Amino acid sequence: MAFELKAPVLTGESVRLEPLDHRHAADLAVAAEEDRGSYAFTWVPRADQVGPYIDAQLARAATGMLAPYAQISTATGRAVGATAYWEPRCWLTDDQLDAVEVGFTWLAGSAQGTGINAEAKLLLFRHAFEEWHVSRIDLKTDARNDRSRAAIQRVGARFEGVLRNWSRSWAPGEDGRLRDSAIYSITAEEWEECEKALEERVSRS
């Protein structure tokens, strides 16, 4: 049987990752409008776009290329952002996932800097490495997005380079344009060290 990319519920102390659904729409509409100052290069819907945004993510999920999540604050029970597994790759056999990307990530302004991002990444990475036994996790962002690049490095990913004109731009006003993408990764050999560092970050926050 070929590998199927699914989004199981993943639960930590401060965040619970639930498969994205329209039941999260009202919370995400509020979260997306809190403070949009950090979204210059990130695809984050406006409040009135959340329904179509969820539809688009679920359509991608139906192709088997995306497993989207809502990020739920365990303190409030409210959705405060989104994230996803993306672009699964089975290089050696159809039933073994060799690599996957973690992306489509955003958080409400009030959830940024709280440790939710670090714990969400810990949950996603741990599941991919320890349950799916991937050899590699990718993360990428607009090469101009210094804030996102710093956050990716803080979760232990290594910078591999910038791929020019690599994907569509999500920056406002750049519809129909391509962007340069900064590429980062964590390999299975690096996971143990990365996991310890993330666990320490989460425990401090």
N, C-alpha and C positions, 0 to 999 in steps of 0.2 A: 504494500500500500504506500502511495506517495505521501510525503510529509505534508501535513495541513497546518498552516499558521493560524493558531487560535490565541485568544487573549484570556487566560485563566485569571480569576481574581487573585490578587497578590496583596497581602496585608502586612503592614509594619506598625510601628508605634504611633507615628504622626500622620501617615498617609495610607490609604487603601486604594488600590488601582482596580477599577471595575470596568468591564467591557462597555465602551461608549454606547449610549442609547438616548433616545429622545427624552427619557425621564430626567436626564441631566440638563436639559436645555435651559430651564429657568435659572438654575444656579450659574451655569456658564455665561448666560447673558449678563448677569450681574458681575461676575468675575472679570469678564472681558472689558468692562467699562470702568473698572476701578481707577486705573492709572495706565494709560497707554504709552507712557514715555519710553518704555523699554522695547516696544514692538516695531521699531523702524524697519527691521529686516525679517520679521517673523510673520507668518500667516496666522493672524488672530482675527476672528470675525467681530464685527460690531454686534450689538445686542440683537438688532433685527435681522442679522444674517446667521444666527446660530442654528436655526432649523436647517437651512440649505447646507451649512457647514457640516452638520452631523450627517445629512443625506450623502454628501460627497465622500465623507470618510467611510460610511457604511457601504457605498458603492465600490470603493477601493477594496474594502474588506471582502466583498463578494467575489473579487477576482483572485483572492488568495495572496495578494501582495501586501496587505496591511492588516494589523491587528490593533485597532485603536482603543485607547483607554480614556476614561475620565479619572482625574486625580481628586480623591475625596479626602478632605481634612477630617481625621478621626476626632478632633476636638469639637468640631461643629456638625459633622455629618453632611457638609455641603461640598459640592463640586467646586474646586478652585482652579482647575486647569485641565489640560489634556496632554497626552503623550501617546506613543505607539511603537510597536515593532513594525519594521518596514523592509521591503526588498529581501525576502528570504532567498538564500542561494544553496542549492544542493549540487555540489560539484562532482562528488564521487559516486553516490547512489541516490536514487529518487526518494528514499525513505529516511535519509540522514541529513539534517540541517547542518551545513558547514559554516555559514556566516549569516548574520542578520544585522540590520541597522536599527538603532534606537533614534527616533526623531519625531517630527511634528509636535514638539514639546513647547508648551507655554503655561505660565502661571499668572494668576491675579497678582496685582501689585502687592497686596497685603500678605501673600504667601511667599513672595520672593525673600530670600535671606533667612528663612525660618528653619531650614533643614529639610523641608519637604522634598525639594529637588534631589538632594543627596540621597535621601532614603528611597525615593522612587527609583533612582538609578541603581541603587544597591539591589532592590527587589527585581528589577528588570534584568540586570546583569547576572544575578545569581540564578534566576530561573533559566536564562539562556545557556549559561555555562554548565550548570549542575543538573538540569532536567533535560535540556535539548542537546547538551554536549557539543555546543558549537566550538569551532576553532578560533572564531574572530567575531567581535562586535564592532560595527562602524558607527561613527557619529560625524555629521558634517553640518556646516553652516556657511552662510554668506561670508566670504573672506573679509568683508568690511565690518562685520559684526564683532567688534572687540569684546563686548559684554558676553556674548554667547561663547566666543572662543575661550575666554577666561573661565567661564563656568564649566565647559567641557574639560579643560585641563585640570580643574579642581577635582573632578570625579575620577581622575587617574588615566584618562586617555592620552595617547601619544600622538603628537602632530606628525603627519606624513607628508604634507605638501599641499599646494594649491593647484586645483585642476581648473584651467581657464575655460570659460563659456561651458560649464559643466551641466548646469540645470537651469530651469526657469527661475526668474527673480520673483520673490514674494514681496519685495519692497513696494510701498505705496507709490503709485505713479509709474511703475515700471512694467506694466502689463505688456506681454509680447517681447520682453527682453530676456536675455540670458545673463547669468551671474557667474562669477568665479566662486568656487566652493573650496573652503578649507576642510581637509579630510583628516580625521583622527581615528584611532583604533585602540582596542584592547585585545590581546590574544589570550588563548587558554593558558599559555605558559606564564603570563603576567597576572592572571586572575587572582591567585592567592594573595599576592602582595597588595593588589588593588583593593580586594575585599577587606583586608585588615584596615587599610587606610580609610575606606569609606565607613566601616563600622565605627572607627574612632571619631570621625566627623559627626556621624549621626548621634553618637552617645554624648558628644559635647553640646549638641544643639537640643 
